[in-house]
C-alpha cells in the first residue's frame, strides 16, 4: 500500500490485525488498519491519536 501523505510504500505485516497502528517510514504519518469487506485485505485511514490535555 502507499502512504496517503507522501505516496511512499507502506509495508503491512503478514500478522496484521484490525485496528493496528502502523507508520510510514518516510514521513512518519500514522495509520490505522481497517479491514475491507471482501476478505483479509486492509485499507489505511489516518490514525486518531489521543493527545494529552495537560489539564486544560
Phi, psi and omega per residue, in radians:
X1 nan 2.777 3.122
X2 -1.904 2.540 3.104
X3 -1.087 2.401 3.136
X4 -1.303 -0.281 -3.129
X5 -1.653 -0.902 -3.019
X6 -2.017 -0.032 3.098
X7 1.201 0.250 3.069
X8 -1.311 2.769 3.114
X9 -1.218 2.249 3.095
X10 -1.962 2.094 -3.125
X11 -1.443 2.281 3.083
X12 -1.817 2.134 -3.127
X13 -1.047 2.598 -3.127
X14 -1.152 -0.408 -3.140
X15 -1.801 0.417 -3.106
X16 -1.122 2.600 3.122
X17 -2.222 2.792 3.102
X18 -0.940 2.302 3.086
X19 1.526 -0.087 3.135
X20 -1.163 2.500 3.115
X21 -1.727 2.216 3.059
X22 -2.187 2.740 -3.111
X23 -2.141 2.584 3.052
X24 -1.298 2.294 -3.129
X25 -1.293 -0.354 -3.125
X26 -1.446 -0.913 -3.034
X27 -1.926 -0.205 3.079
X28 1.477 0.052 3.131
X29 -1.154 2.394 -3.139
X30 -1.693 2.451 3.135
X31 -2.285 2.623 3.050
X32 -1.773 2.380 3.095
X33 -1.425 2.260 -3.141
X34 -2.173 2.221 3.140
X35 -1.183 2.375 3.025
X36 -1.475 2.490 -3.062
X37 -0.944 -0.569 -3.045
X38 -1.608 1.336 3.023
X39 1.709 -2.634 -3.009
X40 -1.677 0.246 -3.137
X41 -1.386 2.697 3.138
X42 -2.063 2.718 2.925
X43 -2.146 2.880 -3.119
X44 -1.857 2.473 2.955
X45 -2.406 2.576 -3.130
X46 -0.968 2.323 -3.126
X47 -1.317 2.412 3.056
X48 -1.669 1.678 -3.098
X49 -1.510 2.324 3.097
X50 -1.349 2.341 3.120
X51 -1.924 2.651 3.090
X52 -1.277 2.467 -3.114
X53 -1.668 -0.139 3.074
X54 0.907 0.586 3.054
X55 1.349 0.286 -3.124
X56 -1.364 nan nan
